[in-house]
Amino acid sequence: MKIRLAAIAGFLVAFAAAPAMAQTFTADLSGKSENPAVQSDGTGALTASLDTKTKVLKWELRFWGLTGPAIGSHFHGSADAKTNAGIVVPISKAGEAGPHVGTATLTDAQMKDLLGGMWYVNVHTDKNKGGEIRGQVMKQK
């Protein structure tokens, strides 16, 4: 009996110490993905991870070839690839040099939309205030 209880206690300690479930995401950004499409040589890439236990989202956003300095970048949602939506999480402000790295704690609704593929990220410039490059944030398998 003591051995069985010790084994169960050991399992529970190991389970509690196990790392939280993490989900990874990526987005490829381009002007043609903006709505409406934008003529731009700019491109970008987002990598992100979500700890589904703590709801903490971590990201890194890199971009190149924009028509001018970025004046901001954001996660937007809830929206599919053909729909525009409001800002849900700011990434950067005007004048902040890339790469843009950050974290945010999400609400349950934000986490559901992100996991459901209903977020996009875009980068804004003076020439393209509504967004110069955009990419849908997609969960990786």
PEBEL-V591497 format. One record per residue. N is the residue number from 0. PHI is phi in degrees with one decimal (none if undefined). BURIAL is 1 if it has 9 or more other C-alpha atoms within 8 Angstrom, else 0. Layout:
N:PHI:BURIAL  N:PHI:BURIAL
//
This chain:
0:none:0  1:-62.9:0  2:-64.5:0  3:-62.9:0  4:-64.8:0  5:-63.8:0  6:-64.9:0  7:-64.7:0  8:-62.3:0  9:-62.5:0  10:-61.7:0  11:-64.1:0  12:-64.0:0  13:-63.5:0  14:-64.9:0  15:-65.5:0  16:-85.8:0  17:-63.6:0  18:-64.5:0  19:-66.5:0  20:-69.0:0  21:-115.1:0  22:-119.0:1  23:-104.1:1  24:-138.7:1  25:-140.7:1  26:-150.2:1  27:-104.8:1  28:-102.4:1  29:-154.5:1  30:-68.8:1  31:-68.2:1  32:-85.4:1  33:-66.6:1  34:-127.7:1  35:-76.0:0  36:-58.7:0  37:-120.6:1  38:-79.8:0  39:-155.4:1  40:-85.9:1  41:-68.8:1  42:-140.9:1  43:-160.8:1  44:-145.2:1  45:-115.7:1  46:-125.4:1  47:-149.0:1  48:-139.0:1  49:-121.9:1  50:-84.1:1  51:-71.7:1  52:-84.5:0  53:-90.6:0  54:67.6:1  55:-90.1:1  56:-100.0:1  57:-119.6:1  58:-146.5:1  59:-139.1:1  60:-119.8:1  61:-122.8:1  62:-152.9:1  63:-144.7:0  64:70.4:0  65:-71.7:1  66:-72.0:1  67:-177.5:0  68:-60.9:0  69:-68.6:1  70:-105.5:1  71:164.9:1  72:-147.0:1  73:-151.7:1  74:-89.9:1  75:-122.4:1  76:178.7:1  77:-88.7:1  78:-158.7:1  79:-81.3:1  80:-67.1:1  81:-106.6:0  82:-121.1:0  83:-95.2:1  84:-149.7:0  85:-76.3:0  86:-72.0:1  87:-108.1:1  88:-144.9:0  89:-70.1:1  90:-106.2:1  91:-148.4:1  92:-119.8:1  93:-54.8:0  94:85.9:0  95:-82.3:0  96:-72.4:0  97:-84.5:0  98:-70.0:0  99:-95.9:1  100:-121.2:1  101:-168.2:0  102:-142.2:0  103:-154.1:0  104:-96.4:0  105:-91.4:1  106:-80.5:0  107:-60.2:0  108:-65.0:0  109:-63.0:1  110:-63.1:1  111:-61.6:0  112:-63.9:1  113:-60.8:1  114:-63.8:0  115:-88.0:0  116:76.5:1  117:-106.5:1  118:-122.0:1  119:-133.6:1  120:-121.8:1  121:-142.9:1  122:-120.7:1  123:-104.4:1  124:-130.6:1  125:-60.4:1  126:-70.6:0  127:-127.4:1  128:-63.4:0  129:-79.0:0  130:132.4:1  131:-98.1:1  132:-134.6:1  133:-146.1:1  134:-152.0:1  135:-74.8:1  136:-82.8:1  137:-117.9:0  138:-69.7:1  139:-93.9:0  140:-81.0:0
//
